[in-house]
Amino acid sequence: MAWLQQIFEKVLSLIPEIILITPIEMAARITCGKHYKIIGPGWYMTWPLLQSVIAMEVITQVIDLPAQVARTDDGFEVIVSGALRYHISDVEKALFKVQDVDKALSTLALGVILEHVQAHSLAECNHIEGMKVELRKRLAEAARGWGVRIEQVYLTDIGKVKGFRLFGDGARFLGSE
């Protein structure tokens, strides 16, 4: 019976398919695996044997950034978590210049936050508004060419922590100041 289903699927691939791109999406219609056209919201006819469509939401989205521990310039361990608000500004770049925009932005944001904390003192890190502005600027610069617009960086939690560091400059207790 599996062979019959395969034949049925092959026959169906010869029949045009109608797809809908919703108002919150844009898409790329790829023909023969190498030619593409960016398409907006609406109904489209595709030939499944020759064409595929990749749709992407272009409305504002928010990524929750997991907490991470970083060491400030003056040696304090802090935990930082946040969120990132963005939207797709160029669907062609977002589809073909970066793989998995959400994951790439999340990883990039964590790296930018870590670099920022490591380059500043604990007192400087407590200036949340200035830190958010600087992080948004650095993230936008780092993600240039990905077809995204960083709208806002949020810091949902930042605080001093005590703990053990088991790698880096050796295992030592960081609670003693």
N, C-alpha and C positions, 0 to 999 in steps of 0.2 A: 503493500500500500504506500510506502514511502516514495517509491519511484513515481507513482501516480500524482502524488502531491508535488513533487519536483517538476514534473511536466506541466502541471496546472500553474505553478508559480512562474515558470518560463513563459508560458503563453500570456499570462497576465502582465509580464514585464514588457510585452510588445504593445500594450494598450496604453494610451496617454492617461496620465493621472492628474487630477485637479487638486491643487494645494492652496491653502490659505495662509498668508502672512498677516498676522494680526497687527493692529495699530501700535502695539508696544514693541514690535520687532522690525528688523531689517534682515535681509538674507543675501546669500550669494547662490546663484544658480550656476552650477558647474557642468559644462558640457564636454564629454569625451575625456574627462579627467584633467584637462589643461586650460580650457577657456572658461572664463567666468564673467558674470554680469551681476552687479549689485542691484537688488530689487527691493522696493518698498512695500508697504502694506497693500494687500489686495489678493485677488484670485489669480492663479497662474496654472498653465497647463505644462506638464513636464513629461518627458519620455523616460520612464524608469531605466530602460536599457542603456540610454545614452546620457542621462542627466541625473544629477542629485542636487538637493537643496540643503544648505546649512543655514538655519535661522538663528538669530541672536537677539536677546532683549536689549533694547537701547535706552530704556528708562533708568532713572536713578536707582542704584542698588547700594546696599550696605554690607560690608564684610566685617565680621566680628574678629578681632585680632586676639589670639590667645595671650595669656600672661607670659612674660619672660623676665628673667632676672638679669640685670646688667650691673656692672661696676662703674661708678662715677669716676671722674677725673681725680677726685680727692680720696678715692678708695672705699666709698660706701657702696654696699649692695642695695639696689632698689629693685622692686618688682613693678613692671609697667604693663598695662593692658589697655586696649583701646578698640576703636572701630574706624572704618574708612568709608566715606560716602563718595561715590563716583557715578559717572554714566559714560556710555559709549558715544564718542563723538565722531568716529570714523570706523564704520563696520568693516571695511576692507582691511584696514590695518589690524583691527582687533581679531579678525579671523585668520589672517595670513602672516602676521608679523610676530605673534606671541601665542603660545599654546596655553589654553585654560587661563583666561584673564583673571578670574577670581583667585586662583591659587598663586599665580605669578604676582599679583598685586599684594596679596597677603604676605608672601615670603619677602617681597621687596620692602614692604612697610616694616616688617620685623627687623630687617637688616638696617634700614634707615634709622629706626628708633634706637637700636643698639648702638650704632655709630654716634648718634647724637648724645646719648647718655654718657658714653665713654669719653666724649670730648668736653663734657661740662661738669661742673661741681654740683654737689647736692643742692646747694642754695640756688644755683642757676636752673636746675631741673624743677625746682618748686615754682618757677614762673611759668605756669601752665599755658596761659594764652600766648605768650611769646614762643614757647616750645611748639605749640600746635601750628602756628603760622610758619615757623621754620621747617617743621616736618612736612607740611603740605607743599611748600615750595620745593624742598629737596625731592619729595616723592614725584611731583609733577615733572621735574627735570629728569629723574631716573627712568620714568615711564614714557618719556618722549618717544614718539614713533610707534606706540602701541595702540593708538586710536582711542585713548581714554582721557577723560577730564576729571581730575581729582577735585571734588567739590569741597570736602571738609575732612579733616583728621580730628578724631575725638580721642581724648585720653580718659578712659573710664576709671582707671585706678593707677595710682603711683604712690609708692610708700617704701620706707626703709625696711629692710629685712635682716635677720641674722641667720646664719647657717654655715654649713660646711662646704668648702670648695674642694672637690676631689681631683681636679685637673687644673691646668693653667700654671700658676706659679707655685704649685705644691699644695699638699693638704694642710690646711691650718684653719683654726676657728676664727671666723670673721666677726664674731660678736664682741670680741675685746677691742676696745678703741683706745 
